[in-house]
Amino acid sequence: MNAIETHDLTRNYDSLCAVDHLSLSVNNEIFGLLGPNGSGKTTTVLMLTTLLRPTAGTATVCGYDIVREGEKVRQQLSYVPQDMAVDIKLTGRENVLLFAHLYGIVNPKDKTDEVLSIMELSDRADDLIRTYSGGMRRRLELAQALVHEPAVLFLDEPTIGLDVAARKKIWEHIGTLRKNGMTIFVTTHYMDEADQYCDRVGIVSNGRVVALGQPSSLKSQLMTDVITAKISGPFVPLEVEGIQFVGQKDDEITFTAENGKEALPRIAQSLTENGIQVRSLSLREPTLDDVFLHAVGKQEEPHHFNDQQFRTMLRRRK
């Protein structure tokens, strides 16, 4: 029995299909769900954690149906949302102790001390949350999530807004949980993190899985070499034999080719002949970013970006 199973899981919002016949199997691993904004990542997590009812399809967590056996599902999991889930007017210990009481833990004080120690927060346990850094607050949220020893942990953008050191520390703790037998289901926009820490990833676009597998396997499916050109002026996709256009980000154009050294001068010549000024060309091996761009293509933002909401979320993390 897999920890998470979905079969044709679907969620519609009126005429919008946010999750479209999603089928996944996840067990005893760190599984990363990747995708552009509006691709259905958070909607999928909300359904699997019983916070949102699916329109169609089925899913189980630890063998329990998310619709018919919601209470049993919730007993098996913990969910750390993207937005802050701690009370800044309480101490770290009080926050975790509250969750221990809510879960009905037999020895709440002992369990609170245990999870605070695991997250390396014992020395700051009696300080108010408002004095915590963003990374410490995220680790406290993990402590809250671990207090009832869940079999499955859902993390929605666990390191967003954190500095590099804090991000690394969070992933070290996530890796330890995985080694101890916990199944981790994570969404993230950081491709480098997914590449380094996830056992498998699924890339979704418009509610559908467009790539699934180990990061190394997905990268090997691309042509061997990646060529990046920095240009000036507008760009029109080129058709050059043996060279595949992957995508554009700002002034950088990405291609793949079996023989990158041979492809470099051909790309430069083709760009120049089309009136495009080439500022630089570089050659490297594929990354998960390249896999992502290749799988989802150019995406339009489904909604206007809420800059104020994003800044508010980042301030809470500090």
N, C-alpha and C positions, 0 to 999 in steps of 0.2 A: 504494500500500500504506500503510495506516494503522499508526502505531506500536503501537497496542493495539486489538485486536478481540476482542470476546466474543460468543458466540452461545449463548443459553439456558444460560449458566453457572450451575451449581447445586451447592450443598453442603449435605448433611444431616448432622446429629448425632443419630443414632438417630431419634426422632420429630420433632425440631426441624429445620425448614428455615431455615438461616441466610441463604442466598443462593438466590433463587428465580427461575430462568430469566432471568438478567441478560444483556441485550444492549446493548453499547456500542461506539462507535468513537471513538478519541481519537488526535489527530495534531498535533504541533508547536504545542502550546498548554499553558496551565496549566488543567488540568481538576480541579475540586473535587468530591469525593464527600461529600455531606452526609447526615446522618441522626441520629436519636436513638440512645442507647446500645442495643446489641443489634440494630441494624438490618441488620448485615452488612457494614459498611464495612471493618473490619480483616480479616475473613474473605476478602473480595474481594481485598484487597491481598496476603494470604498466598498465595492461589491464583495470582495473576498473577506473583508472584515465585518460584513453584515450591516454596514452603515448605509448601504444603498441596494435596493432590490433590483435584480436584473430583469430586463424585459423578456429575454428568452435564454435558453441554454441552461446548463447546470454547472455546479462547481462544488467541490468538497475540500475541507481542510481537516487533515488527520482523519479522514473517512467520514466526516459529518457534513451533511448537506447544508449549504449556507442559507437556504431559504427555510427548509423544514426543521432544521436542528440548530437554529441560530445561537441559542444559549450554550449548547455544547461546543460550538465553534469558538465562541468568545472565550471559553474556558481554556482553549488550547493556544491562544495567540495573544500577542501584544502588538500595538500599533503606535508608532511614533510619527505624528503628522509633520508636515512641513512647517507649519506655524508653531510658535512657542507654546509648550504645554506645561509650564511651571508657573507657580504663584510667586511673584517677586516680593510679596509681603511676608513670606514664610522663609524659614531657613531650609537648607538642603535636606537635613534630617526630617524636618516636619513635612516637606513635600513627599518624600518617599514613604514615610510612616502613614500618611494619609492614604496612599495607594495600597499599602499593606492591609490597613483596616478595611478598605473598600473590597479587597479581594478575599477578606476573611482569613488571612494568614494566622495560623495558630500561635506562633511566636513572632509577632510583628516587629518588636524592637530588635531581636536577634537577626531577623532576616533583613531589616533595614540596614543594620551595621554591616552585614555580609555584602550586600550589593553595592553599598557606598565604597567599601574596600575594593571590590572588583573594579569599579570605575575610578579608583584612585582619588576619592573625594573625602576620605575620612578626616583629614586634617582641616577641611573647610566645612565640615558637615553642619556646624552650628552657626555659620555665617549666613546673613540674609542673602537671598538670591540676587538682589540688586547689586551686590558686590562681585558677582561671578562674571567671568569672561564669557564670550559666546561659546567657546569650546567646552567650558565647564558646565554651562547650562545644557548643552547637548548631551554631555555625559551623564548629567543628572536625569535627563529624560530617559536615557537608556537604563539607568538604575531603577527608575519607576517602572519601566516596562519589564524588567527582569524579576521584580519582587515576587511574582507568583510562578516563576520557573516555566515560562511558556515553551511549547514545542516549536512554534513558528513565530518569527519576529518580522513585522512589516515596517520598513523604513522609507518614508517619502522624502527624498532630497535630504539625506542626513547631514551633509556637510555644506549646504548652501550658506554663503555669507561668512564662512570661517576662513582663517588664514591657513597657509600651507601646513604649519606645524600642528595646528588643531585638527585639520583634516586627517593628517597622518595618524594622530593619536586615536581618533574615532575609528579609523579603519583597523588599527591594531586591536582594539577591543572587539570589533565585529569579527575579525579573523579568529580571535580566541573563542568566541561564542560558537562559531562554525566548527572549530576543532573539538569542542565539547558536545557536539551532536545536534546543535540547533539549526533549523532551516531558516535562512535569511532571504527575504524577498525585498529588494531595494529598487527604488527609482532614482535616477540621477541624470544630470546634464553634463557631468564631468566625465568625458570619454576616457581620459587618462586613468581615472580611478576605476572605472568599469574594466578597462583593459588589464590593470594590474591586480585587482582584488577579486573580481567576480569569476566564479568557476564557469558559468555560462551566462550569456546575455540573449535577450530577445529584443529586436528592434521593431517598433510598431509605427505605422503611418496610417492616418485616417482610420484608426481603430482595428487595423489588421496587422498580423505578424508578417513582416517582409524579410526578416533574417533571424535565424535562431542557431545557436551553437556556442562552442568555446571561442573566446576572442582570437586565439591563435589560428583556429580553423577558419573562422570568417575572414581573417586577414589573408590567409593563404589562398582563398578563393578568388581574390583580386589578382589582376596581372602583377607580375613580379615587382616592377618598379613604379614609383610615383614621381611625376614631374610637376613642379609648381612654377608657374610663371607670374611675376609681378608686372602689371601692365599699366599704361596710362590711357584713359579714354574708354569709350564703350566697347563691349565685346560681343561678338556674334559667334556661337558655337561653330567649330571647324570640323570638317570631315577629312581626316588624314588616315590613310590605310595603316592598320596595325596599331593605331593610337585611339584610345577611348577618352572622351571628355567626361569627367566626374562631376564637377560642380564649380561654382564661383562663390567666393566670400570676399566682399569688398573689392580690392584691386588684385586679389590672388586667384589665378585660374589653375585648376588641378586636372591632370591627365594621368592615365596609366598606360603602360606599354611593357611588352615582354622584354625588350632590350632598351633600357632607358638611355644608355650612352648613345646608341644609334638614333633614338627618337629625338633627343635634345635639338640637334641642328635642324631637323625636319619641322619641329614645332616652331622654332624661332623663325624659320623661313616662311612658314605658312602664316604666322601672325603678322610678320612684316608685310607680306604680299597683300594682306587684307587691311592694311593701313593702321595696324595696332602697334603702338610703341612698346617694346619690351624693355623693362628696366633691369630684370634679372631672371635667371633660370636656375633651379636647384633640383637635385635628384636624391631620392631617399627610398627606404622600404615603406610598405603600407602601415598605417596606424588604424586604430578603431574609428577615428574621425573619418578616414577615407571610406571605411566600410559603411559608416552611417550615411555619409553624403551619397554614396553609390546606391544605397538601399532606399533612401527616402526622397532623393532629388531635392530640387529647390522647393521650399515650402513658403506659403503665404501665412502670415499671422492670422488665426481665425478670429481674434478679437483685438480691440485696441489695447495696447499695453498700458497697464495701470501703474504708472511710475510711482505715484504716492503710496500705493499699497505695498509695492516692492521695497521702497525705502523704509517704510514703517516696520516691515518684517525684519530687515537687516538691523535696524536700530535695536529691536528687541533682542537680537542675538548677541549684541555687544555687551 
